Amino acid sequence: MKTMLNVALPKGRLGEKVYAMFEKAGFECPSIKEQNRKLIFENEAAGVRYFWVKPSDVPIYVERGAADIGVAGKDILLEYNPDIYELLDLNMGKCKMAVAAKKDFRYNSQKTLKVATKFANIAQNYYTSCGRDIDIIKLNGSIEIAPILGLSDVIVDIVETGTTLKENNLEVIETVVPISARLIANKTAFKFKAAAIEKLKCELEAQVEAAK
């Protein structure tokens, strides 16, 4: 009987692009393209079962073994630090984690820096490495508004085009880390389904190299 690979895909455009790569690698599942509200799709012949999950939940499904492999942004991996294997940089979903502030902002070393962010761990680790004392303000919504209203001095957030920052009179002042989508694997599954996972990884690696 063929080994079934359970794959957690992030919902949205990134997940659709990732599925296209998996399909090209020989792990196709035609039912995933049907217009319906199903969340789980499988193709026994190809030995694969896909399910759509919220992007930030992908590492949880993989870490806990509900999924053997998945695709998650490096930002999510750095923020939650799940106990998984990171196998491959898929070189897609590229952006950066950055510090942004109002255009006239200047650091004041005498004051504790107020940092608004959704990514508390990334921000804390970054400023600890810089030796700066900070006060983290954890927000879930539009981070850009925090420095405008004086809630924070700076924000730490994902920046793709920078348009939202510009429109709110903010600018990037430091890059924390580049971000892209990563192929990740459950540690136990990597041991017991090594052949199937390695085959997929090699096929995807070839596609990444060809696209460079």
N, C-alpha and C positions, 0 to 999 in steps of 0.2 A: 504493500500500500504506500502511496506517495506521501512524503512528509508535507503536512500543511503548515504554511507560514502564516501566522496571524499578524497583520500589519495595521498599526494605528496611523491614519492619515489626518493631517490638520485640515479642518473644514476651511473652505474658501479657495481663493485663486491659487495660493501656493500648493495646496493639496491636489488641485487639478493638474498643475504642472508636474508635480511629483508623480502622480498616477501615470501620466503620459510617459515618464521615464521608466517606470516599472513595467508598463505595458510593452514598451520597446525592448525591455530586457527579457521578455518572454513570460512575464507574470501578468498576463491579461485577464480581465474579468469584465466581459461586455455588459453585464447587468448594472454595473456601477454608473453607466452613462444614461440609464433610463431616467425619465423625469418622474420621480416619486419621492416619498419621504422616508424611505428605508435607510437604515444606518449601517446595516451589515450586508456584505455581498461576498459570495464565494464562487470559486471555480475549481472544482475538485481535480479536473484534468491538469490544470496548471499548478495545482498544489498551493493555492493561495486564498486567504480570507481577508478582506479589507473591512475596516470600519472607520467611519468619520467621527472625530472627536474635536472638542475645542482645542485650539493649538496649545494652550498652556497646560492642558491635561495629558497630552501625548506622553511626556516622560513618566507620569504616574502610572499609566497603563503598562508601559514598558518595564518600569522598575518592579512593579508588583506581579508581572508575568501574565497579565491579561492579553498583552501583545508581545510577540517575540521581537519584533522590530518596529520602528516608527521613524518619523521625521519631525524634528523640532528645531526651532531657531536657537542659535547660540546664546541669545539673551535669556531664554527660558532655562537653559542648562546652567548658565552662570548664576542665575538668580536662585534656583531651587537646588542646585548641586545634587541631582539624583544619582543613585548608585547603579549606573549603567555603563556600557561600553559605547564610546563615540567612535564610529567606524570610518566615516567619510564626510568631507565637506562637499556638499552638492553644488556649491558655487551658484546658488540661486537664492532669491529672497534677500538680496544683499542690501545692507544699510549700515548704520553705525549707531552705537550708543554714545551720546555726547552730553557735554555740559553746555547749557545755554543760559543767557542772561540778557537783561535790557542793554541796549547799545551803549549806555553811559556807565555801565557797571564797572567798579574797580574793587579788587580784593582789599579787605581791611584785616590785617593779621591780628589786630587787637580784639576783634569780635569773633564769636562763634558763627560759622557760616550756616545759614538756614538753607536746606536743600529739599525741594519738593520733588517727589518721584513715585513711580509705581514700582521701581526696582530698588528696594531698600538695601538688599544685600550687595548688589553691584556697586551702588553709590558708597556704601560704608567701606567696602573693600578698597575701592579706588582712592577715597580720601585718606584712609588709614595708610595706604602705600605712599601717599603724598605727605603724610605727617600732619594732616589738618584736623582740627577739632570741628565736628559738624553736628547740627541738630537736624535729624531727618523728619520730614513731614510726609507721611505716606498718604498719597492720593490715588483715587481710582479713575477719575474722570479726566477732563481737559487740564493737563498739567500746565500748559502755557499761560493760563490766567494767573497762576500763583505769584510770579514776580511782578506782574502788572498791578495787582492789588496789594502788594507789599507783604504777602503771606510768606514769601521766601526770597532769598537773594538770587538763587540760581535754581535751575531744574536739571535733572538727569533723565534723559528720555531717548527713545529711538528717533533718529532723524533719517528720512529717506531723501526727499527733495529739498527740504528746508523752507518750503512755501508757507506753511502754517506759522513758522517762526517769524519770517519776514513780515507777514500780514499783521503780526502782533508786536512788531517792533523789537523782536528778540534776535539774537545771533548766537551761533555756536562759538564758544570760547576755548573749548578743549574737546578732543576726541578721547573717549574712554577705551573703546574697543570696537573693531569691525565685527559686524554680525552677518551670518548667513545660515542657511538651512543645513542641518547635519543629520546623517543617517545614524540612528542609535539602536542598540540591541540589549535585550535582557541577558544578564550574565549566564543564567542557567540555560536558556534557549541557545545561546551562542555555543555552549558545550554540546548539547544534544542534537541541535539542528545545524551543526557547523557547515556541512556540505551545501545545504540549500542557501544559507545566509552568505557564505563565501561566494557562491555562484552569482547571487544577486549583486553583492558588493562589487565584484569584478566587472560585471556588465555595466553597472552604474558608473564605475570609475572610468571605464572606456568612453562612456557618453560625456562625462565631465571633461575629460582630456580633449575629446574631439571638438567640444564647444569652445575651447579656449582660443 
